[in-house]
Amino acid sequence: MNMNEFLRVKEMTYLEYCDYLQEKYGIGRADYMTKSFNKNSKCSRTSEGLIAHHKAEDKMIMLSTKAFAEMCPYEWQLKENIVYCDYLEHLLLHVLICKYPSPEKLPIADVGIGGVVNFIVPELNDLYSGWVTKQPWRLNCHRLVENDKDVYLAILQIFVDYIKSERNFNENLLHTSFNEEFGGWTKEQNTELYCEIDKLWK
């Protein structure tokens, strides 16, 4: 997603944006999981740099994992409920979930925020600080967004504005690294980007 597209979609609600992305990329190529709640590789489009997102993640977290998926209706795994997206589109989806959680949200689920803080932001922080993955599928996904750091920061601005208005927050919330726990990368290598992110809180 480039900046021109971001400016067209940034005021959409979560469900509006899901519809937009399904119009852009199509619905799932297959159900995400089998009826036994095992992942179905036929749903994947990482060869094109796209990842699969569950539309129902405004109701429940981590629907791509068997343990959480089994707690929920199987219908949430059906191909018509799968949204393809690049990494930045995925980030925006989760930011919009924070802003527009479903009234049907399950009480155990703090939807949206975990996807932002624990998964997507740590990886994109490393990417925009110079990390190059050795995983071919992930490299495909990174190539689609590697030149769009301006969009990344613009999406984070929406998230920061939400956090400041709705929750107690720590300004270091987004000082994260996906790779630090595996060695070979440290948060210090992200310092320059963190300085840019810190400006979003002002």
FENDA-V805002 format. One record per helix or strand. SS is the DSSP state (@ for helix, = for strand). FROM is the first residue (numbers start at 0). LEN is the number of residues. Records with the same first field share a line. If there is no record, write none. Layout:
SS=FROM-LEN ; FROM-LEN
//
This chain:
@=2-7 ; 13-12 ; 40-3 ; 45-3 ; 54-4 ; 65-4 ; 73-4 ; 78-3 ; 86-13 ; 112-15 ; 135-10 ; 148-18 ; 179-3 ; 186-15
==32-1 ; 38-1 ; 44-1 ; 49-5 ; 81-4
//
